[in-house]
Amino acid sequence: MVNILARIILLCFLPAVTWAQNNGGGLGGVALNLMEPVTFFSDFVQTGCIVIGGAFLFASVIKYFEHKRSPLMVPMSTVVFLVVAGCVLLLLPLITYLTENGVPYFLLRR
């Protein structure tokens, strides 16, 4: 069983290693080529966080006015949750400035 698993792993990684050797970049070149889709996906997720966070804050304002009109229909906890969740989602793209190896958001790059 271990021998079969070793062969499968070897067959999965062999094309990447030979491709890296043919292009002269080594495994570092492969790693750099793999970072482009990661950066694209990271930007996509962070843009989604900003859009959804803004929508949560907007919804919290609407829910607050509904709560003022009818407190039993919309509880205040819904408004507080939407404000907290919206702020967390809006601040999520800034978390890359707290880490050394984070992928920075494309709108906030220096």
C-alpha angles and dihedrals in degrees: 000000000000091000091054091048091050091052092050091051091047092050091049096051100034096080091051092051095047091046090051092050093049093052093047094235100103121205089318089064090051090050091051091049090051092052094067095069089043090054091048092049091046091053090048093052094045092049088051089052091054094047094046092043091053090048090051091052091048090048090050091057091050092046090049092057089047089050091052090053097044116008094184094054097052115027121216090239089070091056093047092048092051092049094048094044091046093051092047092050092048092050095045095088089055092061091084089072089063094057130060098220102038121127105244121229111257094234092052100045116126 
